[in-house]
């Protein structure tokens, strides 16, 4: 979830940094800038639709028809790596006033994750103050670190999911 919630913060705050120098975008340029995450959403949809099924079907075929729910989590690995890199790229581009294409790639990469959660809606309430307090690079670096630490839970679930299901089975239906 953390990887995906930061993309909402980018959508709501990035444009505030595109108007003033060094980028000095006008309203048309900022509107055009939204093309990057739009393309990323389409790519994320294709990725989520076909790659998840590919992984699941491949696992079932290799393991003689057996299935584990944790298999679907493998598809989150590339998205998490891309999301972490996107946050670092965005922070470094803004901090060091690098070319705007870094922002476009960072924004598009963060949206490739394509998961919008309720947690992301709160980011807009504190992101600007956070950036003002410690700078772009540190803010987006912290966000990337939060994503990396949270991803550990995905890895743990992949390795211990089966034993957890065996240890804590669902309750027996009463009717």
C-alpha positions in Angstrom: 0.0 0.0 0.0 2.7 2.6 0.8 4.2 2.4 -2.7 0.8 3.2 -4.2 -0.4 5.9 -1.8 2.6 8.2 -2.7 1.4 8.3 -6.3 -1.7 10.1 -5.2 0.5 12.7 -3.4 2.4 13.2 -6.6 -0.8 13.8 -8.6 -1.9 16.4 -6.1 1.3 18.2 -5.4 3.7 17.9 -8.3 1.9 20.5 -10.4 2.7 23.1 -7.6 6.4 22.7 -8.4 6.0 22.8 -12.2 4.7 26.4 -12.3 7.6 28.3 -10.6 11.2 28.3 -11.8 13.2 26.3 -12.8 10.5 24.6 -14.8 8.1 27.6 -15.3 5.4 25.5 -17.0 2.2 27.2 -18.2 -1.2 25.7 -17.8 -1.1 24.0 -21.2 2.3 22.4 -20.5 1.1 21.2 -17.0 -2.0 19.7 -18.6 0.1 18.0 -21.2 2.4 16.7 -18.4 -0.6 14.5 -17.3 0.0 12.4 -20.4 2.8 10.6 -18.6 0.8 9.1 -15.8 -2.1 8.4 -18.2 0.1 6.2 -20.4 1.4 4.6 -17.2 -2.1 3.7 -16.1 -2.8 2.0 -19.4 0.5 0.1 -19.1 -0.3 -0.8 -15.5 -3.7 -2.2 -16.5 -2.1 -4.4 -19.2 0.6 -5.5 -16.7 -1.9 -6.3 -14.0 -4.3 -8.1 -16.3 -2.0 -10.4 -18.3 1.2 -10.7 -16.2 -0.7 -11.8 -13.1 -2.5 -14.5 -15.0 0.7 -15.6 -16.8 2.4 -16.1 -13.4 -0.5 -18.0 -11.9 -1.0 -20.2 -14.9 2.7 -20.9 -15.2 2.9 -21.9 -11.5 -0.1 -24.2 -11.8 1.4 -25.9 -14.9 4.8 -26.4 -13.3 3.4 -27.6 -10.0 0.9 -30.2 -11.5 -2.2 -28.2 -10.9 -1.5 -27.1 -7.3 -2.2 -23.5 -6.3 -1.2 -21.2 -3.5 -2.7 -17.7 -3.1 0.7 -16.2 -2.4 1.7 -16.8 -6.1 -0.1 -13.6 -7.1 2.2 -11.6 -4.9 5.2 -12.2 -7.2 3.7 -9.7 -9.6 4.1 -6.9 -7.0 7.8 -7.2 -6.9 8.6 -5.3 -10.2 5.9 -2.7 -9.4 7.4 -2.1 -6.0 11.0 -1.7 -7.3 9.7 0.6 -10.0 7.7 2.6 -7.4 10.7 3.0 -5.1 12.9 4.1 -8.0 10.2 6.6 -9.2 10.1 8.3 -5.8 13.8 8.6 -5.6 14.0 9.9 -9.2 11.2 12.5 -8.6 12.9 13.7 -5.4 16.3 14.0 -6.9 15.0 15.7 -10.0 13.1 18.4 -8.0 15.9 18.8 -5.4 18.7 19.3 -8.0 16.5 21.2 -10.6 17.2 18.5 -13.2 15.4 18.3 -16.5 11.6 17.9 -16.4 11.8 14.5 -18.2 12.9 13.1 -14.9 9.7 14.2 -13.3 7.7 12.7 -16.2 9.4 9.4 -15.8 9.1 9.4 -12.0 5.5 10.3 -12.2 4.7 7.7 -14.8 6.6 5.1 -13.0 4.8 5.7 -9.7 1.5 5.5 -11.5 2.5 2.2 -13.2 1.8 0.7 -9.8 -1.7 1.7 -10.5 -3.1 1.0 -7.0 -4.9 3.9 -5.5 -5.7 3.4 -1.8 -7.4 5.4 0.9 -4.0 6.0 2.5 -3.0 8.0 -0.5 -5.7 10.6 0.0 -4.0 11.8 3.2 -0.7 12.6 1.6 -1.9 15.9 0.1 -2.4 17.2 3.7 1.2 17.0 4.7 3.4 16.5 1.7 4.0 20.3 1.0 5.0 21.0 4.6 7.2 17.9 4.6 9.0 19.1 1.5 9.4 22.6 2.9 10.9 21.2 6.1 13.5 18.8 4.7 13.6 19.2 0.9 12.5 17.2 -2.1 15.3 14.5 -2.0 14.9 13.7 1.6 11.1 13.6 1.5 10.9 11.4 -1.6 13.8 9.3 -0.2 11.8 8.7 3.0 8.8 7.7 1.0 10.9 5.2 -1.0 12.3 3.8 2.3 8.8 3.4 3.7 7.8 1.5 0.6 10.9 -0.8 0.8 10.2 -1.6 4.5 6.5 -2.2 3.9 7.4 -4.6 1.0 9.1 -6.9 3.6 5.6 -7.9 4.6 4.8 -9.1 1.1 8.0 -11.2 1.1 7.1 -12.7 4.5 3.6 -13.5 3.4 4.9 -15.3 0.3 7.2 -17.5 2.4 4.9 -18.1 5.4 1.4 -17.8 3.8 0.8 -21.6 3.5 1.9 -22.3 7.1 -0.4 -19.4 8.3 -3.4 -20.9 6.4 -2.7 -24.3 8.0 -2.2 -22.9 11.5 -5.3 -20.6 11.3 -7.9 -22.2 9.1 -11.2 -20.4 8.4 -14.0 -21.2 10.8 -16.4 -24.0 9.9 -19.7 -22.8 8.6 -22.6 -23.1 11.1 -25.3 -23.8 8.7 
